Amino acid sequence: MGLSDPALFYEILSHISRDITASFPGYAKEKQALALHSQALQSVNKRLSDPVESVSDGIIATILGFACFSVSCLLSFRDCYANEMQHSERDWASYNMHIEGLRTIITLKGGVHAIDHNRILRLLLSGYD
């Protein structure tokens, strides 16, 4: 799916860039991750006004990626779970906004069963509230 949807492609790249930044201290590429994330946001925002594109599987997967990006840890995985302050630095308001947007889009699409044809997306969605 990531290669067939430009917004999702940029969002996947932003997560990779963010993970590299977290895994290699001193490798200052956080701006790159935010720039890629911004490109994905712009792509989705342009497509939300189109009644067909706004409920596409690519849009759904990208917005799910936005929710993940909101709460992903900037530290290494080991340090992330050891650092109590990091939990409060995550953007839970943005996460909730994206999850609510997903609920709205899935409802407009016809409900969760309307994506049964896409097993990967259905599996990804099953892990989120």
N, C-alpha and C positions, 0 to 999 in steps of 0.2 A: 504494500500500500504506500510505503514511504517514497517509492520512486514514481508513483502515478499521481501524486498530489503535491504540488509545489509548497503549500503551507506546511504540510506534514514533513516534507523533506527538510525544510529550514528548521522546523522544531526539533527533529531528530538530531540535526547537526548542532543545534544549540545545547542539547543535553549532552552530547559527546564532548563538546568544548567545555562545558561546565564540569563534567566528570574528570577531564584531564586537568583542569585547574585545581580541583579538589584533591586529586591523587598526586600531583607533583607540586608541592609548595615552591613558590618562587617563579612558577611558570604563569606569569600574569596575563591570562587570556580571558579574564572575566568580561571585558568589554566586547570581545568577539562573541561570546555566548549571548550577551544581551543584544548585540546587533542582529544576530541570526534570529533570536526570539522576536525581535521587533519586526523583522521581515515577515515572519510567520503571522504575527498579529495583523499586519497591514493586509496581507493576502486574505485572511479570514474576514476582516472587516469589510473589504471590497465585495466579497462574495455573499455576505449575509443578506443583502437586499435582493438577491436572486432566489425566487421560490424553489427552484430545483437544486441549485448549488448549496443553498443554506442548510439543507438536510442531507447532504451527501455523506457517505461513509468517511471520506477524507476530512471533511469539516469536523465530524464527530471525533475522529481519532486525534485530530490536531488540538481540539479543545480539551480533550482528555490529557494530551501532552502539556497544555498550558496549566492545567490544574497541578500536574506533577511538578512542573517547573516552579510553581508558586511555593511549594513546600520542600523542594529538594535542598539538601544540605551542601553548603559551600566548603565544608571541611572534608577531610578524608573520612571514609566510612567509619573507621575505628574511632576517630576523634569526634565524629558527629554524635554517636550514641553515648560517648563519655561526657559530652559537654551539655549540661542542663540549660545553659543560656541559649544555645543554638535553637532549641525547641521554640522559644518565645520569639526568635528572630524570623521564623518562617512566616510567610504571608497567608495566614489562614483566611482572611477576608477575601483575598483574590481567589484562593482555592474554592471557597464557598460560592463565589460569583460564577466561576467556571462550571462547577457542578450543577448549579441551578440553570445555567444556560444549556448544559447538556440535557437536563431533564426536559426543558422546553423544546429543544430541537427534536429529541426522541419522541415526544408527544406529537409534535407537528408531523413527524415522519410516519406516524401511525402506531407508535408504541415500540417496545423493545423487540417484539417479534418481527418487526419490519426489517431488522438487521440479522435475522437468523441465517440468511444466506452467507454472511461474512463471519465465519466461525472465529477467526482471530480477533476481530473487533468485539464480538459478543463475549469472548473470554476476557479480553482486557476490561470491558465494562463491568463484568461480574465482580471485579475486585475493588470497585469504588462505590461509595455511598450515594 
